[in-house]
Amino acid sequence: MEKKPPIVRCPACGGPSLFAPTNSWRPFCSQRCKQVDFGAWASEEFRVAGRLEDLDPSELAELPSPDSPRH
Ligand SMILES: [Zn+2]
């Protein structure tokens, strides 16, 4: 009796993914889905980590100051 590998849900696209040694991207269904998921995670990490450092001092200087008269 042949044992069938289980089909799991791909975390990236929600489609069926073959959870078997033949599927190098398991639990994802494809290389693309695996890269998409990792890319989203990596960009999220990068965005959070770089948030404060992204502040540009020149942008802060352009903010209207309450002391300066505006006509
Ligand atoms: Zn997928």
PDB file of the backbone (N, CA, C, O) and the ligand in Angstrom, with CONECT records:
HET     ZN  A 101       1
ATOM      1  N   MET A   1       0.844  -1.204   0.000  1.00  0.00           N
ATOM      2  CA  MET A   1       0.000   0.000   0.000  1.00  0.00           C
ATOM      3  C   MET A   1       0.872   1.243   0.000  1.00  0.00           C
ATOM      4  O   MET A   1       1.756   1.401   0.842  1.00  0.00           O
ATOM      5  N   GLU A   2       0.617   2.090  -0.924  1.00  0.00           N
ATOM      6  CA  GLU A   2       1.435   3.296  -1.076  1.00  0.00           C
ATOM      7  C   GLU A   2       0.988   4.380  -0.114  1.00  0.00           C
ATOM      8  O   GLU A   2      -0.201   4.675   0.006  1.00  0.00           O
ATOM      9  N   LYS A   3       1.936   4.954   0.551  1.00  0.00           N
ATOM     10  CA  LYS A   3       1.603   6.015   1.502  1.00  0.00           C
ATOM     11  C   LYS A   3       1.666   7.367   0.820  1.00  0.00           C
ATOM     12  O   LYS A   3       2.698   7.758   0.275  1.00  0.00           O
ATOM     13  N   LYS A   4       0.555   8.071   0.858  1.00  0.00           N
ATOM     14  CA  LYS A   4       0.514   9.371   0.199  1.00  0.00           C
ATOM     15  C   LYS A   4       0.993  10.456   1.156  1.00  0.00           C
ATOM     16  O   LYS A   4       0.608  10.475   2.325  1.00  0.00           O
ATOM     17  N   PRO A   5       1.817  11.341   0.666  1.00  0.00           N
ATOM     18  CA  PRO A   5       2.241  12.470   1.503  1.00  0.00           C
ATOM     19  C   PRO A   5       1.066  13.398   1.767  1.00  0.00           C
ATOM     20  O   PRO A   5       0.198  13.558   0.909  1.00  0.00           O
ATOM     21  N   PRO A   6       1.029  14.001   2.926  1.00  0.00           N
ATOM     22  CA  PRO A   6      -0.113  14.873   3.256  1.00  0.00           C
ATOM     23  C   PRO A   6      -0.080  16.172   2.463  1.00  0.00           C
ATOM     24  O   PRO A   6       0.978  16.675   2.083  1.00  0.00           O
ATOM     25  N   ILE A   7      -1.251  16.682   2.234  1.00  0.00           N
ATOM     26  CA  ILE A   7      -1.384  17.990   1.585  1.00  0.00           C
ATOM     27  C   ILE A   7      -1.679  19.017   2.678  1.00  0.00           C
ATOM     28  O   ILE A   7      -2.653  18.888   3.420  1.00  0.00           O
ATOM     29  N   VAL A   8      -0.837  20.024   2.764  1.00  0.00           N
ATOM     30  CA  VAL A   8      -1.046  21.060   3.764  1.00  0.00           C
ATOM     31  C   VAL A   8      -1.406  22.359   3.063  1.00  0.00           C
ATOM     32  O   VAL A   8      -1.333  22.465   1.839  1.00  0.00           O
ATOM     33  N   ARG A   9      -1.792  23.336   3.857  1.00  0.00           N
ATOM     34  CA  ARG A   9      -2.134  24.635   3.286  1.00  0.00           C
ATOM     35  C   ARG A   9      -0.897  25.497   3.200  1.00  0.00           C
ATOM     36  O   ARG A   9      -0.164  25.663   4.175  1.00  0.00           O
ATOM     37  N   CYS A  10      -0.678  26.039   2.027  1.00  0.00           N
ATOM     38  CA  CYS A  10       0.474  26.924   1.834  1.00  0.00           C
ATOM     39  C   CYS A  10       0.266  28.202   2.649  1.00  0.00           C
ATOM     40  O   CYS A  10      -0.745  28.883   2.477  1.00  0.00           O
ATOM     41  N   PRO A  11       1.209  28.536   3.535  1.00  0.00           N
ATOM     42  CA  PRO A  11       1.047  29.738   4.373  1.00  0.00           C
ATOM     43  C   PRO A  11       1.019  31.029   3.567  1.00  0.00           C
ATOM     44  O   PRO A  11       0.514  32.045   4.045  1.00  0.00           O
ATOM     45  N   ALA A  12       1.550  31.001   2.366  1.00  0.00           N
ATOM     46  CA  ALA A  12       1.622  32.225   1.576  1.00  0.00           C
ATOM     47  C   ALA A  12       0.363  32.455   0.757  1.00  0.00           C
ATOM     48  O   ALA A  12      -0.224  33.535   0.811  1.00  0.00           O
ATOM     49  N   CYS A  13      -0.058  31.443  -0.004  1.00  0.00           N
ATOM     50  CA  CYS A  13      -1.188  31.644  -0.907  1.00  0.00           C
ATOM     51  C   CYS A  13      -2.421  30.905  -0.453  1.00  0.00           C
ATOM     52  O   CYS A  13      -3.500  31.110  -1.009  1.00  0.00           O
ATOM     53  N   GLY A  14      -2.292  30.045   0.550  1.00  0.00           N
ATOM     54  CA  GLY A  14      -3.449  29.328   1.054  1.00  0.00           C
ATOM     55  C   GLY A  14      -3.846  28.147   0.192  1.00  0.00           C
ATOM     56  O   GLY A  14      -4.845  27.482   0.467  1.00  0.00           O
ATOM     57  N   GLY A  15      -3.085  27.886  -0.830  1.00  0.00           N
ATOM     58  CA  GLY A  15      -3.396  26.768  -1.714  1.00  0.00           C
ATOM     59  C   GLY A  15      -2.821  25.471  -1.187  1.00  0.00           C
ATOM     60  O   GLY A  15      -2.091  25.462  -0.196  1.00  0.00           O
ATOM     61  N   PRO A  16      -3.144  24.397  -1.837  1.00  0.00           N
ATOM     62  CA  PRO A  16      -2.648  23.093  -1.409  1.00  0.00           C
ATOM     63  C   PRO A  16      -1.152  22.960  -1.672  1.00  0.00           C
ATOM     64  O   PRO A  16      -0.646  23.333  -2.731  1.00  0.00           O
ATOM     65  N   SER A  17      -0.468  22.419  -0.678  1.00  0.00           N
ATOM     66  CA  SER A  17       0.973  22.233  -0.804  1.00  0.00           C
ATOM     67  C   SER A  17       1.330  20.824  -0.404  1.00  0.00           C
ATOM     68  O   SER A  17       0.890  20.337   0.638  1.00  0.00           O
ATOM     69  N   LEU A  18       2.121  20.172  -1.220  1.00  0.00           N
ATOM     70  CA  LEU A  18       2.511  18.796  -0.944  1.00  0.00           C
ATOM     71  C   LEU A  18       3.595  18.776   0.123  1.00  0.00           C
ATOM     72  O   LEU A  18       4.708  19.255  -0.094  1.00  0.00           O
ATOM     73  N   PHE A  19       3.255  18.218   1.277  1.00  0.00           N
ATOM     74  CA  PHE A  19       4.226  18.168   2.371  1.00  0.00           C
ATOM     75  C   PHE A  19       5.027  16.878   2.260  1.00  0.00           C
ATOM     76  O   PHE A  19       4.773  15.902   2.965  1.00  0.00           O
ATOM     77  N   ALA A  20       5.993  16.902   1.361  1.00  0.00           N
ATOM     78  CA  ALA A  20       6.785  15.706   1.099  1.00  0.00           C
ATOM     79  C   ALA A  20       8.230  16.114   0.826  1.00  0.00           C
ATOM     80  O   ALA A  20       8.497  17.261   0.468  1.00  0.00           O
ATOM     81  N   PRO A  21       9.155  15.182   0.994  1.00  0.00           N
ATOM     82  CA  PRO A  21      10.568  15.499   0.721  1.00  0.00           C
ATOM     83  C   PRO A  21      10.799  15.980  -0.701  1.00  0.00           C
ATOM     84  O   PRO A  21      11.780  16.669  -0.979  1.00  0.00           O
ATOM     85  N   THR A  22       9.893  15.617  -1.600  1.00  0.00           N
ATOM     86  CA  THR A  22      10.042  16.066  -2.979  1.00  0.00           C
ATOM     87  C   THR A  22       9.722  17.547  -3.123  1.00  0.00           C
ATOM     88  O   THR A  22      10.095  18.181  -4.110  1.00  0.00           O
ATOM     89  N   ASN A  23       9.032  18.088  -2.138  1.00  0.00           N
ATOM     90  CA  ASN A  23       8.694  19.508  -2.171  1.00  0.00           C
ATOM     91  C   ASN A  23       9.715  20.264  -1.314  1.00  0.00           C
ATOM     92  O   ASN A  23       9.625  20.291  -0.087  1.00  0.00           O
ATOM     93  N   SER A  24      10.674  20.870  -1.989  1.00  0.00           N
ATOM     94  CA  SER A  24      11.746  21.549  -1.266  1.00  0.00           C
ATOM     95  C   SER A  24      11.257  22.787  -0.536  1.00  0.00           C
ATOM     96  O   SER A  24      11.930  23.306   0.355  1.00  0.00           O
ATOM     97  N   TRP A  25      10.083  23.253  -0.921  1.00  0.00           N
ATOM     98  CA  TRP A  25       9.595  24.540  -0.377  1.00  0.00           C
ATOM     99  C   TRP A  25       8.546  24.333   0.699  1.00  0.00           C
ATOM    100  O   TRP A  25       7.950  25.299   1.175  1.00  0.00           O
ATOM    101  N   ARG A  26       8.307  23.068   1.096  1.00  0.00           N
ATOM    102  CA  ARG A  26       7.289  22.813   2.112  1.00  0.00           C
ATOM    103  C   ARG A  26       7.581  23.618   3.360  1.00  0.00           C
ATOM    104  O   ARG A  26       8.760  23.805   3.658  1.00  0.00           O
ATOM    105  N   PRO A  27       6.625  24.106   4.108  1.00  0.00           N
ATOM    106  CA  PRO A  27       5.197  23.875   3.846  1.00  0.00           C
ATOM    107  C   PRO A  27       4.614  24.747   2.737  1.00  0.00           C
ATOM    108  O   PRO A  27       3.405  24.735   2.508  1.00  0.00           O
ATOM    109  N   PHE A  28       5.459  25.494   2.058  1.00  0.00           N
ATOM    110  CA  PHE A  28       4.943  26.315   0.955  1.00  0.00           C
ATOM    111  C   PHE A  28       4.750  25.446  -0.273  1.00  0.00           C
ATOM    112  O   PHE A  28       5.316  24.356  -0.365  1.00  0.00           O
ATOM    113  N   CYS A  29       3.956  25.924  -1.211  1.00  0.00           N
ATOM    114  CA  CYS A  29       3.656  25.120  -2.387  1.00  0.00           C
ATOM    115  C   CYS A  29       4.691  25.343  -3.477  1.00  0.00           C
ATOM    116  O   CYS A  29       4.802  24.537  -4.400  1.00  0.00           O
ATOM    117  N   SER A  30       5.439  26.415  -3.380  1.00  0.00           N
ATOM    118  CA  SER A  30       6.394  26.701  -4.438  1.00  0.00           C
ATOM    119  C   SER A  30       7.496  27.608  -3.913  1.00  0.00           C
ATOM    120  O   SER A  30       7.401  28.166  -2.819  1.00  0.00           O
ATOM    121  N   GLN A  31       8.537  27.739  -4.711  1.00  0.00           N
ATOM    122  CA  GLN A  31       9.640  28.622  -4.334  1.00  0.00           C
ATOM    123  C   GLN A  31       9.173  30.061  -4.234  1.00  0.00           C
ATOM    124  O   GLN A  31       9.607  30.823  -3.370  1.00  0.00           O
ATOM    125  N   ARG A  32       8.271  30.412  -5.149  1.00  0.00           N
ATOM    126  CA  ARG A  32       7.780  31.785  -5.178  1.00  0.00           C
ATOM    127  C   ARG A  32       7.057  32.130  -3.868  1.00  0.00           C
ATOM    128  O   ARG A  32       7.262  33.195  -3.286  1.00  0.00           O
ATOM    129  N   CYS A  33       6.204  31.193  -3.423  1.00  0.00           N
ATOM    130  CA  CYS A  33       5.457  31.450  -2.198  1.00  0.00           C
ATOM    131  C   CYS A  33       6.409  31.558  -1.011  1.00  0.00           C
ATOM    132  O   CYS A  33       6.205  32.392  -0.129  1.00  0.00           O
ATOM    133  N   LYS A  34       7.423  30.742  -0.982  1.00  0.00           N
ATOM    134  CA  LYS A  34       8.351  30.786   0.134  1.00  0.00           C
ATOM    135  C   LYS A  34       9.095  32.120   0.152  1.00  0.00           C
ATOM    136  O   LYS A  34       9.306  32.713   1.209  1.00  0.00           O
ATOM    137  N   GLN A  35       9.482  32.575  -1.022  1.00  0.00           N
ATOM    138  CA  GLN A  35      10.221  33.836  -1.099  1.00  0.00           C
ATOM    139  C   GLN A  35       9.323  35.014  -0.793  1.00  0.00           C
ATOM    140  O   GLN A  35       9.753  35.986  -0.172  1.00  0.00           O
ATOM    141  N   VAL A  36       8.074  34.930  -1.228  1.00  0.00           N
ATOM    142  CA  VAL A  36       7.131  36.013  -0.951  1.00  0.00           C
ATOM    143  C   VAL A  36       6.940  36.157   0.549  1.00  0.00           C
ATOM    144  O   VAL A  36       6.959  37.265   1.085  1.00  0.00           O
ATOM    145  N   ASP A  37       6.757  35.025   1.224  1.00  0.00           N
ATOM    146  CA  ASP A  37       6.518  35.070   2.660  1.00  0.00           C
ATOM    147  C   ASP A  37       7.752  35.596   3.383  1.00  0.00           C
ATOM    148  O   ASP A  37       7.640  36.434   4.277  1.00  0.00           O
ATOM    149  N   PHE A  38       8.905  35.117   3.005  1.00  0.00           N
ATOM    150  CA  PHE A  38      10.124  35.578   3.662  1.00  0.00           C
ATOM    151  C   PHE A  38      10.386  37.043   3.354  1.00  0.00           C
ATOM    152  O   PHE A  38      10.851  37.794   4.211  1.00  0.00           O
ATOM    153  N   GLY A  39      10.086  37.440   2.130  1.00  0.00           N
ATOM    154  CA  GLY A  39      10.297  38.833   1.749  1.00  0.00           C
ATOM    155  C   GLY A  39       9.432  39.769   2.570  1.00  0.00           C
ATOM    156  O   GLY A  39       9.886  40.834   2.988  1.00  0.00           O
ATOM    157  N   ALA A  40       8.206  39.382   2.798  1.00  0.00           N
ATOM    158  CA  ALA A  40       7.302  40.208   3.596  1.00  0.00           C
ATOM    159  C   ALA A  40       7.808  40.307   5.026  1.00  0.00           C
ATOM    160  O   ALA A  40       7.765  41.371   5.644  1.00  0.00           O
ATOM    161  N   TRP A  41       8.279  39.199   5.530  1.00  0.00           N
ATOM    162  CA  TRP A  41       8.780  39.193   6.904  1.00  0.00           C
ATOM    163  C   TRP A  41      10.033  40.064   7.010  1.00  0.00           C
ATOM    164  O   TRP A  41      10.181  40.847   7.948  1.00  0.00           O
ATOM    165  N   ALA A  42      10.922  39.917   6.044  1.00  0.00           N
ATOM    166  CA  ALA A  42      12.186  40.648   6.095  1.00  0.00           C
ATOM    167  C   ALA A  42      11.957  42.145   5.956  1.00  0.00           C
ATOM    168  O   ALA A  42      12.582  42.942   6.656  1.00  0.00           O
ATOM    169  N   SER A  43      11.056  42.529   5.050  1.00  0.00           N
ATOM    170  CA  SER A  43      10.809  43.955   4.851  1.00  0.00           C
ATOM    171  C   SER A  43      10.149  44.549   6.088  1.00  0.00           C
ATOM    172  O   SER A  43      10.420  45.691   6.459  1.00  0.00           O
ATOM    173  N   GLU A  44       9.282  43.768   6.720  1.00  0.00           N
ATOM    174  CA  GLU A  44       8.634  44.244   7.938  1.00  0.00           C
ATOM    175  C   GLU A  44       9.680  44.482   9.026  1.00  0.00           C
ATOM    176  O   GLU A  44       9.649  45.502   9.714  1.00  0.00           O
ATOM    177  N   GLU A  45      10.589  43.551   9.171  1.00  0.00           N
ATOM    178  CA  GLU A  45      11.644  43.690  10.170  1.00  0.00           C
ATOM    179  C   GLU A  45      12.498  44.923   9.856  1.00  0.00           C
ATOM    180  O   GLU A  45      12.855  45.692  10.748  1.00  0.00           O
ATOM    181  N   PHE A  46      12.807  45.088   8.604  1.00  0.00           N
ATOM    182  CA  PHE A  46      13.663  46.200   8.203  1.00  0.00           C
ATOM    183  C   PHE A  46      12.970  47.531   8.470  1.00  0.00           C
ATOM    184  O   PHE A  46      13.589  48.494   8.923  1.00  0.00           O
ATOM    185  N   ARG A  47      11.668  47.563   8.178  1.00  0.00           N
ATOM    186  CA  ARG A  47      10.918  48.808   8.343  1.00  0.00           C
ATOM    187  C   ARG A  47      10.869  49.208   9.824  1.00  0.00           C
ATOM    188  O   ARG A  47      11.075  50.371  10.171  1.00  0.00           O
ATOM    189  N   VAL A  48      10.599  48.241  10.672  1.00  0.00           N
ATOM    190  CA  VAL A  48      10.502  48.535  12.098  1.00  0.00           C
ATOM    191  C   VAL A  48      11.858  48.948  12.649  1.00  0.00           C
ATOM    192  O   VAL A  48      11.965  49.880  13.445  1.00  0.00           O
ATOM    193  N   ALA A  49      12.883  48.243  12.213  1.00  0.00           N
ATOM    194  CA  ALA A  49      14.213  48.511  12.754  1.00  0.00           C
ATOM    195  C   ALA A  49      14.730  49.869  12.305  1.00  0.00           C
ATOM    196  O   ALA A  49      15.464  50.534  13.036  1.00  0.00           O
ATOM    197  N   GLY A  50      14.341  50.281  11.090  1.00  0.00           N
ATOM    198  CA  GLY A  50      14.908  51.508  10.544  1.00  0.00           C
ATOM    199  C   GLY A  50      14.014  52.715  10.727  1.00  0.00           C
ATOM    200  O   GLY A  50      14.286  53.777  10.167  1.00  0.00           O
ATOM    201  N   ARG A  51      12.955  52.571  11.498  1.00  0.00           N
ATOM    202  CA  ARG A  51      11.971  53.655  11.576  1.00  0.00           C
ATOM    203  C   ARG A  51      12.587  54.931  12.150  1.00  0.00           C
ATOM    204  O   ARG A  51      12.456  56.003  11.558  1.00  0.00           O
ATOM    205  N   LEU A  52      13.243  54.822  13.275  1.00  0.00           N
ATOM    206  CA  LEU A  52      13.793  56.014  13.913  1.00  0.00           C
ATOM    207  C   LEU A  52      14.927  56.602  13.092  1.00  0.00           C
ATOM    208  O   LEU A  52      15.063  57.820  12.985  1.00  0.00           O
ATOM    209  N   GLU A  53      15.734  55.731  12.517  1.00  0.00           N
ATOM    210  CA  GLU A  53      16.875  56.221  11.760  1.00  0.00           C
ATOM    211  C   GLU A  53      16.450  56.854  10.442  1.00  0.00           C
ATOM    212  O   GLU A  53      17.227  57.569   9.809  1.00  0.00           O
ATOM    213  N   ASP A  54      15.209  56.588  10.034  1.00  0.00           N
ATOM    214  CA  ASP A  54      14.727  57.164   8.788  1.00  0.00           C
ATOM    215  C   ASP A  54      14.337  58.625   8.946  1.00  0.00           C
ATOM    216  O   ASP A  54      14.143  59.329   7.955  1.00  0.00           O
ATOM    217  N   LEU A  55      14.221  59.079  10.178  1.00  0.00           N
ATOM    218  CA  LEU A  55      13.845  60.474  10.393  1.00  0.00           C
ATOM    219  C   LEU A  55      14.939  61.397   9.876  1.00  0.00           C
ATOM    220  O   LEU A  55      16.102  61.289  10.264  1.00  0.00           O
ATOM    221  N   ASP A  56      14.548  62.290   9.009  1.00  0.00           N
ATOM    222  CA  ASP A  56      15.504  63.211   8.407  1.00  0.00           C
ATOM    223  C   ASP A  56      15.487  64.527   9.180  1.00  0.00           C
ATOM    224  O   ASP A  56      14.432  65.152   9.291  1.00  0.00           O
ATOM    225  N   PRO A  57      16.614  64.961   9.712  1.00  0.00           N
ATOM    226  CA  PRO A  57      16.655  66.225  10.468  1.00  0.00           C
ATOM    227  C   PRO A  57      16.149  67.405   9.657  1.00  0.00           C
ATOM    228  O   PRO A  57      15.553  68.326  10.217  1.00  0.00           O
ATOM    229  N   SER A  58      16.373  67.396   8.351  1.00  0.00           N
ATOM    230  CA  SER A  58      15.920  68.513   7.522  1.00  0.00           C
ATOM    231  C   SER A  58      14.396  68.565   7.483  1.00  0.00           C
ATOM    232  O   SER A  58      13.810  69.643   7.386  1.00  0.00           O
ATOM    233  N   GLU A  59      13.757  67.401   7.557  1.00  0.00           N
ATOM    234  CA  GLU A  59      12.293  67.393   7.574  1.00  0.00           C
ATOM    235  C   GLU A  59      11.769  67.996   8.862  1.00  0.00           C
ATOM    236  O   GLU A  59      10.763  68.705   8.857  1.00  0.00           O
ATOM    237  N   LEU A  60      12.448  67.717   9.967  1.00  0.00           N
ATOM    238  CA  LEU A  60      12.019  68.277  11.241  1.00  0.00           C
ATOM    239  C   LEU A  60      12.171  69.792  11.223  1.00  0.00           C
ATOM    240  O   LEU A  60      11.343  70.497  11.800  1.00  0.00           O
ATOM    241  N   ALA A  61      13.207  70.303  10.574  1.00  0.00           N
ATOM    242  CA  ALA A  61      13.449  71.741  10.538  1.00  0.00           C
ATOM    243  C   ALA A  61      12.370  72.463   9.742  1.00  0.00           C
ATOM    244  O   ALA A  61      12.137  73.652   9.954  1.00  0.00           O
ATOM    245  N   GLU A  62      11.713  71.757   8.830  1.00  0.00           N
ATOM    246  CA  GLU A  62      10.690  72.389   8.003  1.00  0.00           C
ATOM    247  C   GLU A  62       9.351  72.474   8.723  1.00  0.00           C
ATOM    248  O   GLU A  62       8.430  73.136   8.247  1.00  0.00           O
ATOM    249  N   LEU A  63       9.242  71.820   9.843  1.00  0.00           N
ATOM    250  CA  LEU A  63       7.998  71.902  10.594  1.00  0.00           C
ATOM    251  C   LEU A  63       7.784  73.328  11.106  1.00  0.00           C
ATOM    252  O   LEU A  63       8.730  73.947  11.595  1.00  0.00           O
ATOM    253  N   PRO A  64       6.579  73.855  11.006  1.00  0.00           N
ATOM    254  CA  PRO A  64       6.316  75.231  11.444  1.00  0.00           C
ATOM    255  C   PRO A  64       6.536  75.365  12.948  1.00  0.00           C
ATOM    256  O   PRO A  64       6.042  74.564  13.742  1.00  0.00           O
ATOM    257  N   SER A  65       7.269  76.369  13.305  1.00  0.00           N
ATOM    258  CA  SER A  65       7.524  76.618  14.708  1.00  0.00           C
ATOM    259  C   SER A  65       6.507  77.607  15.256  1.00  0.00           C
ATOM    260  O   SER A  65       6.176  78.565  14.557  1.00  0.00           O
ATOM    261  N   PRO A  66       6.000  77.428  16.454  1.00  0.00           N
ATOM    262  CA  PRO A  66       5.015  78.348  17.029  1.00  0.00           C
ATOM    263  C   PRO A  66       5.612  79.738  17.290  1.00  0.00           C
ATOM    264  O   PRO A  66       4.876  80.712  17.446  1.00  0.00           O
ATOM    265  N   ASP A  67       6.921  79.822  17.337  1.00  0.00           N
ATOM    266  CA  ASP A  67       7.549  81.119  17.603  1.00  0.00           C
ATOM    267  C   ASP A  67       7.643  81.973  16.345  1.00  0.00           C
ATOM    268  O   ASP A  67       7.703  83.200  16.432  1.00  0.00           O
ATOM    269  N   SER A  68       7.657  81.338  15.182  1.00  0.00           N
ATOM    270  CA  SER A  68       7.829  82.131  13.980  1.00  0.00           C
ATOM    271  C   SER A  68       6.482  82.624  13.459  1.00  0.00           C
ATOM    272  O   SER A  68       5.550  81.836  13.295  1.00  0.00           O
ATOM    273  N   PRO A  69       6.382  83.904  13.204  1.00  0.00           N
ATOM    274  CA  PRO A  69       5.118  84.472  12.707  1.00  0.00           C
ATOM    275  C   PRO A  69       4.829  83.997  11.291  1.00  0.00           C
ATOM    276  O   PRO A  69       5.727  83.973  10.450  1.00  0.00           O
ATOM    277  N   ARG A  70       3.586  83.620  11.020  1.00  0.00           N
ATOM    278  CA  ARG A  70       3.192  83.172   9.698  1.00  0.00           C
ATOM    279  C   ARG A  70       2.167  84.143   9.130  1.00  0.00           C
ATOM    280  O   ARG A  70       1.150  84.411   9.769  1.00  0.00           O
ATOM    281  N   HIS A  71       2.418  84.668   7.949  1.00  0.00           N
ATOM    282  CA  HIS A  71       1.529  85.638   7.350  1.00  0.00           C
ATOM    283  C   HIS A  71       0.758  85.035   6.203  1.00  0.00           C
ATOM    284  O   HIS A  71      -0.050  85.720   5.574  1.00  0.00           O
TER     285      HIS A  71
HETATM  286 ZN    ZN A 101       1.583  28.898  -2.270  1.00  0.00          ZN2+
END
